[in-house]
Amino acid sequence: MTKSKKFLLAIFKLQTTPPENIEKIISCIDTGQKITFFSWKMFDIKIKDNIAFCDYNFDTEKADKLIDKEKLFLKILVDLEIDFDYLKIIPNELSKYFFDKSSEIGEMKFAQQVNSYFRKIYSPTKTFLLIDLLDKYNITSDYQSVFDYVYKNSDKLLDKQEMIREIQFRSTYYSLKPLEIKTAQELAKRAFALFAAETNCLFKLQKKNIFENLVLLSKSGSTNSYKYEFFKYPKNRPILPKLFVI
């Protein structure tokens, strides 16, 4: 049995949602190419009395309750001797684009805590703040260009049902009390612009060979990957490979 078939059999037991662009992952395994598995980690943001507050403490107790599947996934990779890098990326631009909130010290603290936690699980884990990646590799302007375009053209670019779903999600994600509809609509527009800009820049980093063969790891049971695929630039770019295993 090939290594890729063993991999597919193993992850089948972990996931409840079918993978996306699994063909790319299989090809990389079969040809011995390095794969860069990454997932997002974001600090908590809450709104109280119309003011956003950021909590830059990584909740290790919550993480402990959710880590078992991720440990199993890492064991599969190690046991099969798959060539891979393992990343945690913190989309720290979100708080600035959504709420005009940023704290270099707070964000660095969160990144250090995330890095410390996951290195205990898998020691070669690397953790990055997205803004640092954008600055280091000179793609901040690319991010801004895509964000602005999608934000300004959201009415024609976005599926109406997906927009409604995102508005509903944003209305209660940051606050126990539902946000005003205009506020939730604004956050939803910004969210889709942010998703598009992030995905575009991930592919640019891959093209620059900063990260090889990126694969997004997401929660098992998650089904909505529309946010990563609704805006493709260039239009013929491949689907971002995704595994729903953590």
C-alpha positions as CSV (number, residue, x, y, z in Angstrom):
1,M,0.0,0.0,0.0
2,T,1.4,3.4,-0.9
3,K,2.2,6.0,1.7
4,S,-0.6,8.3,0.3
5,K,-3.2,5.5,0.7
6,K,-2.1,4.8,4.2
7,F,-2.5,8.6,4.9
8,L,-6.0,8.7,3.4
9,L,-7.1,5.7,5.5
10,A,-5.7,7.2,8.7
11,I,-7.3,10.7,8.3
12,F,-10.6,9.2,7.2
13,K,-11.1,8.1,10.8
14,L,-10.5,11.7,12.0
15,Q,-12.6,13.8,9.6
16,T,-16.3,14.2,9.3
17,T,-16.1,16.6,6.4
18,P,-14.6,15.6,3.0
19,P,-11.2,17.2,2.2
20,E,-10.8,19.7,-0.5
21,N,-8.2,19.4,-3.3
22,I,-7.0,16.2,-1.7
23,E,-5.4,15.4,-5.1
24,K,-2.7,18.0,-4.5
25,I,-1.9,16.5,-1.1
26,I,-1.7,13.0,-2.5
27,S,0.6,14.2,-5.3
28,C,2.9,15.8,-2.8
29,I,3.1,12.7,-0.6
30,D,3.6,10.4,-3.6
31,T,6.4,12.5,-5.0
32,G,8.1,13.3,-1.6
33,Q,7.4,17.0,-1.7
34,K,7.3,19.0,1.5
35,I,3.8,20.0,2.7
36,T,3.1,23.0,4.9
37,F,0.2,22.3,7.1
38,F,-1.2,25.5,8.8
39,S,-4.1,26.6,10.9
40,W,-5.3,29.9,12.2
41,K,-5.1,31.0,15.9
42,M,-6.8,34.2,16.9
43,F,-7.0,36.0,20.2
44,D,-10.4,36.7,21.6
45,I,-12.2,39.9,20.9
46,K,-15.4,41.0,22.8
47,I,-17.6,44.1,22.4
48,K,-19.1,45.7,25.4
49,D,-20.9,49.0,25.4
50,N,-19.9,49.4,21.7
51,I,-16.2,49.1,22.6
52,A,-14.0,46.2,21.4
53,F,-11.6,44.6,23.9
54,C,-8.9,42.2,22.9
55,D,-7.7,39.4,25.2
56,Y,-4.1,38.6,24.4
57,N,-4.0,35.5,26.6
58,F,-4.0,32.1,24.9
59,D,-6.5,29.9,26.7
60,T,-4.5,26.7,27.3
61,E,-7.3,25.0,29.3
62,K,-9.7,25.4,26.3
63,A,-6.9,24.2,24.0
64,D,-6.3,21.1,26.1
65,K,-9.9,20.1,25.6
66,L,-9.6,20.2,21.8
67,I,-6.1,19.0,21.2
68,D,-6.6,15.2,21.0
69,K,-7.5,15.0,17.3
70,E,-4.6,17.3,16.4
71,K,-2.2,15.0,18.3
72,L,-3.5,12.0,16.4
73,F,-3.1,13.9,13.1
74,L,0.5,14.8,13.9
75,K,1.2,11.2,14.9
76,I,0.0,10.1,11.5
77,L,2.4,12.5,9.7
78,V,5.3,11.4,11.9
79,D,4.6,7.7,11.7
80,L,4.3,7.8,7.9
81,E,7.5,9.9,7.7
82,I,5.8,12.6,5.6
83,D,8.0,15.6,4.9
84,F,6.1,18.5,6.4
85,D,6.3,21.9,8.2
86,Y,3.7,22.8,10.8
87,L,2.5,26.4,11.2
88,K,0.2,28.4,13.4
89,I,-0.7,31.8,11.8
90,I,-2.3,34.6,13.8
91,P,-4.4,36.9,11.6
92,N,-3.6,39.9,13.8
93,E,-4.6,42.4,11.1
94,L,-8.3,41.4,11.9
95,S,-8.6,43.5,15.0
96,K,-7.2,46.6,13.2
97,Y,-9.4,46.1,10.1
98,F,-12.5,45.3,12.1
99,F,-12.2,47.5,15.2
100,D,-9.1,49.8,14.7
101,K,-7.5,48.0,17.6
102,S,-3.9,46.8,17.7
103,S,-1.2,46.1,20.3
104,E,2.2,45.0,19.2
105,I,3.1,43.9,22.7
106,G,-0.2,42.1,23.2
107,E,-0.1,40.4,19.8
108,M,3.5,39.3,20.4
109,K,2.6,37.9,23.8
110,F,-0.2,35.9,22.3
111,A,2.0,34.5,19.5
112,Q,4.7,33.5,22.1
113,Q,2.0,31.7,24.2
114,V,0.6,29.9,21.1
115,N,4.1,28.9,20.1
116,S,5.0,27.6,23.5
117,Y,1.9,25.5,23.8
118,F,2.1,23.9,20.4
119,R,5.9,23.3,20.6
120,K,5.1,21.1,23.6
121,I,2.8,19.1,21.2
122,Y,5.2,19.1,18.2
123,S,8.5,20.8,18.8
124,P,9.3,22.1,15.3
125,T,6.0,24.1,15.2
126,K,6.5,27.6,13.9
127,T,4.2,30.5,14.8
128,F,3.8,33.7,12.8
129,L,1.9,37.0,13.1
130,L,0.4,37.6,9.6
131,I,1.3,41.3,9.6
132,D,4.9,40.3,10.1
133,L,4.8,38.0,7.1
134,L,3.2,40.7,5.0
135,D,5.8,43.2,6.0
136,K,8.8,40.9,5.7
137,Y,7.9,39.7,2.2
138,N,6.7,43.0,0.9
139,I,3.1,42.0,0.1
140,T,1.3,44.4,2.4
141,S,0.2,46.4,-0.7
142,D,-1.1,43.2,-2.3
143,Y,-3.2,42.5,0.8
144,Q,-4.6,46.0,0.8
145,S,-5.4,46.0,-2.9
146,V,-7.5,42.8,-2.6
147,F,-9.1,43.9,0.6
148,D,-10.2,47.2,-0.9
149,Y,-11.5,45.6,-4.1
150,V,-13.6,43.0,-2.4
151,Y,-14.9,45.4,0.1
152,K,-16.0,47.9,-2.5
153,N,-17.5,45.3,-4.8
154,S,-19.0,43.0,-2.2
155,D,-22.5,43.4,-3.6
156,K,-21.6,41.8,-6.9
157,L,-18.9,39.4,-5.7
158,L,-20.7,37.7,-2.8
159,D,-23.4,35.1,-2.8
160,K,-26.4,36.7,-1.0
161,Q,-27.1,33.6,1.2
162,E,-23.5,33.5,2.2
163,M,-23.6,37.2,3.1
164,I,-26.7,36.7,5.2
165,R,-25.1,33.8,7.0
166,E,-22.0,35.8,7.7
167,I,-24.1,38.8,9.0
168,Q,-25.9,36.4,11.4
169,F,-22.6,35.0,12.6
170,R,-20.9,38.3,13.1
171,S,-23.9,39.7,15.0
172,T,-23.3,37.5,18.0
173,Y,-19.7,36.3,17.6
174,Y,-18.2,39.3,19.6
175,S,-21.1,40.1,21.9
176,L,-23.7,38.3,23.9
177,K,-26.1,41.0,22.9
178,P,-26.8,40.9,19.1
179,L,-25.1,43.8,17.4
180,E,-27.1,46.4,15.4
181,I,-27.8,45.1,11.9
182,K,-25.7,47.9,10.2
183,T,-22.7,47.0,12.4
184,A,-23.0,43.3,11.7
185,Q,-23.3,44.0,7.9
186,E,-20.2,46.1,8.0
187,L,-18.3,43.4,9.9
188,A,-19.5,40.8,7.4
189,K,-18.3,42.9,4.4
190,R,-14.9,43.4,6.1
191,A,-14.7,39.7,6.9
192,F,-15.1,38.6,3.3
193,A,-12.6,41.2,2.2
194,L,-10.1,39.9,4.8
195,F,-10.6,36.3,3.9
196,A,-9.9,37.1,0.2
197,A,-6.8,39.2,1.0
198,E,-5.4,36.6,3.4
199,T,-5.9,33.7,0.9
200,N,-4.4,35.7,-1.9
201,C,-1.3,36.5,0.2
202,L,-0.9,32.9,1.2
203,F,-0.7,31.9,-2.4
204,K,1.9,34.7,-3.0
205,L,4.0,33.3,-0.2
206,Q,3.7,29.9,-1.7
207,K,4.7,31.2,-5.1
208,K,7.8,32.9,-3.6
209,N,8.7,29.5,-2.1
210,I,8.4,30.9,1.5
211,F,6.0,28.1,2.3
212,E,5.8,24.9,0.2
213,N,2.4,23.3,-0.8
214,L,0.2,25.0,1.8
215,V,-2.7,22.9,3.3
216,L,-5.2,24.5,5.7
217,L,-6.2,22.5,8.7
218,S,-9.6,23.2,10.0
219,K,-12.1,21.9,12.6
220,S,-13.6,18.5,11.9
221,G,-17.3,19.2,11.1
222,S,-16.6,22.6,9.5
223,T,-18.2,22.8,6.1
224,N,-18.1,26.4,4.9
225,S,-14.9,27.1,2.8
226,Y,-16.7,29.5,0.6
227,K,-14.8,32.4,2.2
228,Y,-11.5,31.1,0.8
229,E,-12.7,30.4,-2.7
230,F,-15.3,33.0,-3.7
231,F,-12.6,35.4,-4.9
232,K,-9.7,33.9,-6.9
233,Y,-6.8,36.0,-8.1
234,P,-5.6,35.0,-10.6
235,K,-8.9,33.3,-11.5
236,N,-7.2,30.1,-12.5
237,R,-5.5,29.6,-9.1
238,P,-6.1,26.2,-7.6
239,I,-8.4,25.5,-4.6
240,L,-6.6,25.8,-1.4
241,P,-6.2,22.2,-0.1
242,K,-8.0,21.7,3.2
243,L,-8.2,18.9,5.7
244,F,-10.9,19.0,8.4
245,V,-9.1,17.0,11.0
246,I,-8.4,19.1,14.1
